[in-house]
Amino acid sequence: MSKKVVVIGSGFAGISCATQLAKDGYEVTILEKNESAGGRCSMFQEQGFTYDMGPSWYWMPDVFENYFNSFGKKPSDYYDLMRLDPSYRIYFDKDDVMDIPASLQELYELFESLEKGSSKNLKKFLDDAQYKYTKGMGEFVEKPSLSITEFTDISLIPVAYKLQLFTSVATHVASLFKNDKIKKILEFPVYFLGALPKDTPALYTLMNYADLALGTWYPQGGMYKIIEGMTALATEMGVKFLYNEEVKNIEINGTQAVSVQTDKNTYHFDAIVAGADYHHIEQKVLPATHRKYDEKYWNERTMAPSSLIFYLGIDKKIDGLLHHNLFFDKSFEKFGDEIYTNPKWPDEPLFYVCCPSVSDDTVAPEGKENLFILIPVAPDLEDTEQTREHYFHHVMERLESLTGQEIKNHIIYKKSFAHKDFKDRYHAYKGNAYGLANTLSQTAVFKPSLKNDKIKNLYYTGQLTVPGPGVPPSLISGKIVAKLLKKEIKN
Ligand SMILES: Cc1cc2nc3c(=O)[nH]c(=O)nc-3n(C[C@H](O)[C@H](O)[C@H](O)COP(=O)(O)OP(=O)(O)OC[C@H]3O[C@@H](n4cnc5c(N)ncnc54)[C@H](O)[C@@H]3O)c2cc1C
């Protein structure tokens, strides 16, 4: 008889974990509260537009390649990838627009034009970042981080030093570059995703290697094609997906979880993997006696930002936009302060516009444009319709002025999404979009643990635990947990 595993949630981490277990003969069922798979990478269609609801940047293609390869497959068995060139556009001002080229040679030339001698430093910066990427994504990222002893191997000490765990991104960047625009190009990935560059270990410049060297890719049809590919593969491996099944309670007997209850059914199992938001499972689903962390612990975590998002359908083509566009026409420092240091709705936010219909004519009707506008904002803010509308008009004015055209009057579809929706749709703690901030005190063993000592057969996976937020780390998180579970609960 195969061992039975229930996985809560069908995000990247849940599907990844379920598929690896099913491949090894476990009988796996995924219980998902929503109507379809994907979690934060959900999709919806309206009036001929196809909207990816969450992730839009396909970075670290090697992680996806490795994922599918481990089942004898390739991403191209499920979706067609194209590399975007230029990778993205940055608006520093109306007449100050910069495209980040896919070619490294062109990137060196661009840096040199901004600051004399900077191409040499960029080479050094990227060599360091490549080392961090190779070591970090190779030797460190797949550690379950259950104990500090996993990292005390003497041979890892020089590696840890070179990974720059104790230098900040801001210090590292400032030691090599003076130009303000260069600093923005190199700091935006951590700014938008995790924490202030001064609070983020320089280890995370591995993301610059992913950005500038490995490139920005796009699966034709949208990011949801990855989820469709993963669910097809999971089903092929024998994973059963049950939708509209919200787990309300986990029943515990001694140190073993024995069953879960949804509105519809009770499911028994040998092991359970919680791929839903960690805080939700701990504080709302587990009995109070069996929680590993209390509410105070969670309240003291530094969360990554939430987002205010607008999904728009435009009845014409828009000039001046690439697939990915960053609007850096206002102060980074003030914006960072309003997200991380003194959290509040920002006065003049930086924002991001994704226009996938630039490179994919399947996501919008002919002659029309699909826009996804994202404003990173602090988690746990009061989210009202009036606030959303205020930012909608604010961002529209800036977008129209910076790109020099009328857009607002051409909107034929509009939907917004913010804190309340993150909580309702994903049970997101404080309405977070990307889990926990990437600070040193929330890295590896300092993250909420994959295991709960009080319940031997309960495992956690996903962006709130190891290794962290983002699609590639979530895929890896599922893999780490599957490996651990297979070791502890043999089939
Ligand atoms: C707006 C946005 C933009 C992003 N952009 C990028 C990007 O460009 N590139 C990138 O790499 N990453 C990006 N990310 C981050 C990335 O999407 C996430 O890190 C990743 O998708 C998280 O996956 P997960 O499996 O950990 O969690 P989730 O995707 O949240 O999956 C958890 C699942 O659990 C389900 N669930 C919750 N409670 C229950 C319950 N009680 N019972 C049953 N099911 C339950 C939820 O419905 C959900 O399906 C973005 C995220 C957001 C929100």
The ligand as a MOL file (V3000), in Angstrom:
LIG
                    3D

  0  0  0     0  0            999 V3000
M  V30 BEGIN CTAB
M  V30 COUNTS 53 58 0 0 0
M  V30 BEGIN ATOM
M  V30 1 C 1.5660 40.3380 -7.6240 0
M  V30 2 C 2.7230 39.3750 -7.5380 0
M  V30 3 C 3.7600 39.4730 -8.4330 0
M  V30 4 C 4.8290 38.5900 -8.3550 0
M  V30 5 N 5.8170 38.6720 -9.2920 0
M  V30 6 C 6.7570 37.7160 -9.3340 0
M  V30 7 C 7.6100 37.6270 -10.4680 0
M  V30 8 O 7.4890 38.4170 -11.4060 0
M  V30 9 N 8.5400 36.6260 -10.4860 0
M  V30 10 C 8.6540 35.7150 -9.4540 0
M  V30 11 O 9.5100 34.8170 -9.5260 0
M  V30 12 N 7.8290 35.7730 -8.3920 0
M  V30 13 C 6.8680 36.7330 -8.3160 0
M  V30 14 N 5.9760 36.7530 -7.2930 0
M  V30 15 C 6.1400 35.8060 -6.1750 0
M  V30 16 C 5.6160 34.4290 -6.5170 0
M  V30 17 O 4.4190 34.5160 -7.2290 0
M  V30 18 C 5.3790 33.6500 -5.2280 0
M  V30 19 O 6.5760 33.6420 -4.4480 0
M  V30 20 C 4.9640 32.1920 -5.4680 0
M  V30 21 O 3.9790 32.1120 -6.4530 0
M  V30 22 C 4.4870 31.6010 -4.1430 0
M  V30 23 O 4.1010 30.2800 -4.3180 0
M  V30 24 P 3.6320 29.3970 -3.0790 0
M  V30 25 O 3.3870 28.0380 -3.6070 0
M  V30 26 O 4.5740 29.5470 -1.9510 0
M  V30 27 O 2.2810 30.0740 -2.5220 0
M  V30 28 P 0.8720 30.3890 -3.1950 0
M  V30 29 O 1.0130 30.6350 -4.6280 0
M  V30 30 O 0.2290 31.4450 -2.3910 0
M  V30 31 O 0.0490 29.0290 -3.0070 0
M  V30 32 C -0.6270 28.7030 -1.8190 0
M  V30 33 C -1.9620 28.0740 -2.1800 0
M  V30 34 O -2.6260 27.6410 -0.9740 0
M  V30 35 C -4.0210 27.8550 -1.1260 0
M  V30 36 N -4.6470 27.8860 0.1950 0
M  V30 37 C -4.5510 28.8390 1.1570 0
M  V30 38 N -5.2450 28.4710 2.2590 0
M  V30 39 C -5.7810 27.2610 1.9880 0
M  V30 40 C -6.6150 26.3570 2.7330 0
M  V30 41 N -6.9910 26.6040 3.9940 0
M  V30 42 N -7.0220 25.2130 2.1310 0
M  V30 43 C -6.6400 24.9120 0.8640 0
M  V30 44 N -5.8590 25.7370 0.1110 0
M  V30 45 C -5.4250 26.8840 0.6770 0
M  V30 46 C -4.0850 29.1840 -1.8560 0
M  V30 47 O -5.3380 29.3820 -2.4730 0
M  V30 48 C -2.9360 29.0190 -2.8670 0
M  V30 49 O -3.4030 28.4130 -4.0510 0
M  V30 50 C 4.8730 37.6040 -7.3430 0
M  V30 51 C 3.8170 37.4980 -6.4350 0
M  V30 52 C 2.7540 38.3700 -6.5350 0
M  V30 53 C 1.6080 38.2230 -5.5700 0
M  V30 END ATOM
M  V30 BEGIN BOND
M  V30 1 1 1 2
M  V30 2 1 2 3
M  V30 3 2 2 52
M  V30 4 2 3 4
M  V30 5 1 4 5
M  V30 6 1 4 50
M  V30 7 2 5 6
M  V30 8 1 6 7
M  V30 9 1 6 13
M  V30 10 2 7 8
M  V30 11 1 7 9
M  V30 12 1 9 10
M  V30 13 2 10 11
M  V30 14 1 10 12
M  V30 15 2 12 13
M  V30 16 1 13 14
M  V30 17 1 14 15
M  V30 18 1 14 50
M  V30 19 1 15 16
M  V30 20 1 16 17
M  V30 21 1 16 18
M  V30 22 1 18 19
M  V30 23 1 18 20
M  V30 24 1 20 21
M  V30 25 1 20 22
M  V30 26 1 22 23
M  V30 27 1 23 24
M  V30 28 2 24 25
M  V30 29 1 24 26
M  V30 30 1 24 27
M  V30 31 1 27 28
M  V30 32 2 28 29
M  V30 33 1 28 30
M  V30 34 1 28 31
M  V30 35 1 31 32
M  V30 36 1 32 33
M  V30 37 1 33 34
M  V30 38 1 33 48
M  V30 39 1 34 35
M  V30 40 1 35 36
M  V30 41 1 35 46
M  V30 42 1 36 37
M  V30 43 1 36 45
M  V30 44 2 37 38
M  V30 45 1 38 39
M  V30 46 1 39 40
M  V30 47 2 39 45
M  V30 48 1 40 41
M  V30 49 2 40 42
M  V30 50 1 42 43
M  V30 51 2 43 44
M  V30 52 1 44 45
M  V30 53 1 46 47
M  V30 54 1 46 48
M  V30 55 1 48 49
M  V30 56 2 50 51
M  V30 57 1 51 52
M  V30 58 1 52 53
M  V30 END BOND
M  V30 END CTAB
M  END
